[in-house]
Amino acid sequence: MISVLLVDDAPLLRMGFRMVLEAQPDVEVVGEAGDGAEAVALAAELRPDVVLMDVRMPGVDGIEATARITGAALPSRVLILTTFDLDEYAFAALRVGAAGFLLKNAHPADLIAGIRTVAAGDGVVAPRITRQLIEAFARQEPATGPRADERLERLTDREREVLVEIARGQSNAEIAENLQLSEATVKTHVSRILPKLELRDRVQAVVFAYEVGLVSAGSGGEK
């Protein structure tokens, strides 16, 4: 069973999410919180697999709550819920360790798929909306080229190529085709890249690649 903590300051929304999630045979809602402070306390107490986190809440917002949860090294992974597709707050949550984000009006099937993906240890990074958000951020902070970061030196040339492909939002199958590798080889590279860069998942890898200027919005490749 995938245990989920619901965090939203709107009780009716929490009720709706609970109804959708509890209709699934492999998902269990273990708690609800109406603000970020309560979310942090319940995450520490319940240690859910996934925290479904609203961003804009009174008091401790979803960004600060996400930072506290990831900073405490809890096993819980945070999936952000946002109202707007190009929401700078959602991106800020990714920067502090969220595993991905979904729109609040997402189809129930997409919500369930996102929760299962995050619970399995990956990030919700492939949807078009995620690419738009990351590129919007990259345009706000243009990079002139790769910035010094000792972690980049830990990568082999091939791993660096794979990282660029990840940052472009490519799936393992797409990376395999683009670099003429087997999908199994790509998975091996990804499994090595993340610990070398001290990152939790593909979403953080995307953020890292843009922040150090390895790729830029609209460039479609390495700088």
N, C-alpha and C positions, 0 to 999 in steps of 0.2 A: 504494500500500500504506500502511496505517496501522501505524506502528511503536509497539509497546507495551513498557513496562518493568513487570515484575511485582514488587511489593514486599509481602512477608508473611514473618513469622518462622516459619511452618509450611511445611516443604518439601512435604508432601503436598497442601496447598491450592494452592501454586504449581504443582505438577504438574497438578492438576485444571483450574486456570484455563488453563494452557498448552494442554492437550488441547482445551479448548473453543475457545479463540481460534485456534489453528493449523488448526482445521477450516474456518475461514472463508477464502475466496479473497482477501479484501482486508485481512487482518490478519496482522501478523508480530510475534512476540515476539522482541525484540532483546536482552533481558537479564533477569536476576532478581537481587533483593536481599533479604537476610534481616533488615535493620534500616534505620533511617532514614539513618544516616550513609553507609552503602553506597549507598542510593538516591540521595542527593544527588550523590555522586561519579559514579555511573553516568549520572545524568540529564545532568550536565555533559559527560561523555565521549560518550555515545551520542546525546544530544539527541532522545529519542523524541517522537512526537506526543502520546502519552498515558502518564501514569504511573498505574498501578492500585495505589493506596496503602492498605495496612492502617493502622489508627489506633493500636492498642495493641501496641507492640513494646518490647522492652527497649532501654535506652540512649536513643538519639534516636528519639522516637516519630513517628508519622505527621504530627502537627500541626506539630512543629518542622521536620521534613523538608519539608513542604509550604511552610512559610514561607520556608525557605532557597531552595527551587527557584523560587518565584514572586518572591522578593526579588532573585534573580540575573538576572531578566529572561530566563530560558531560554524557548525556544519551546514547551517541554513543558507540557501542561495536566494537572492532577492530578484524578483521579477517585477519591474516597474509598470504601473498603469498610468497612462496619461491621456488627457482629453484631446490634445493637439498633436498632429503628426510632427511638426517642426518645433518641438518644445525644448528650449534650452535647459529647463530644469531636468528633463529626462536625461539629457546628455550628461549633465552634472552628476546625476546618480550613477551613470555608467562609469564615470571617471573615478568614483569612490568605491567601485566594486560590484555594482549591480550586474547580474548576468544577462540582462536584456530588458526589453520593454515592449509593451503591447498597447494599442489604443483601447480605451474603455468600451468603444462601440464595436470591438472586434467580434467576429462570428464566434459563437460558443466553441465550434470545432477548433478554431485557431487558438482560443484561450487554452483549451485542454492540451492541444499539441505543444504550445509554448511551455506549459507547466511540466509536461512529460520530458521535453527536451532539456529544460533547466535541471530537473531532478536527476536526469541521466548524466549530468556533469558538463553539458555543453552550454553554449550561449545562444540566445535568440538573435541571430545576426543576419540571416539571409533575406528577410522580407525587404521589399523595395523601400518601405518607410524608414527602415534602419539606415539604409544607404543614404537617403535624403538627409537624415538628421546628422550623420557623421560628416557628410560633405558640406552641410551648412555651417557646422562648427569649423571645419577646416578653412572655409572661406573667411571666417571671422578672424582666424589667427594664421595668416599665410606664413609658410615656411620658405626660407631661401634655399634650403637643402638639408640633408641629414644633420641633425645636431649631435653633439658629442654625448654618447650614452654608453658606458662601458658594457652594458648588456648586449649591445649590437655586436661587439667583438667576439662574443661567445658563439655566434652563429657561423655555420659554414656557409659558403656561397650558395649552395642549394637550399639550405634552410632559409636564407635571406630571400631567395626567390619565392619560396613557398609563403613566407610571411607577407610579401607584397601581394600575392594572389589572395591570401586570406583578407587583407585589408581592402581589396577590391570587392569583397563580398562573395567570392567564389566558393562553391561547395567542393568537397574532396574530389568528386567525380570531375568537376570542371577543371580543377587544378591539375588533376592527372592528365586530362586531355591537353591542356595548354602547355604543360611542361613535358609531355610525352613520358609519363611515369605510370606505374600501376597505382590503383587506388590504395592498395595495401601499403605501398611505399609512402604515399602521401600521408596516410594515417600515422605511420611511424615518424615521419618528419614533424608532424604537428605535435605528437606526443613528446618529442624532444624539445621543440621550440618553446613550449609553454613553461616548463621548469627552468630552462636556461634564462628566460626573460623574467622569471619570477611572477608569472601571470596565472590566473585561475582558469581562463577559458578563452574562446575565440573572440568574444566581444572585447575583452581587455586587450587582446592582441591587435585588433583593429584600431582601438583608441591609441595604443602605444605607437603603432606605425604612423598614424597621422600626427601625433604630438611630436615625435622626433623628426618629422619631415621626410620619412622614408618614402611616402607617397603623398600626393596632394589632390585636392578636389578637382575632378575633371581631367587629371593627368592620365589615368588609366594604367599607371605603371610606376616603376621606381624612378626616383629623381636622381 
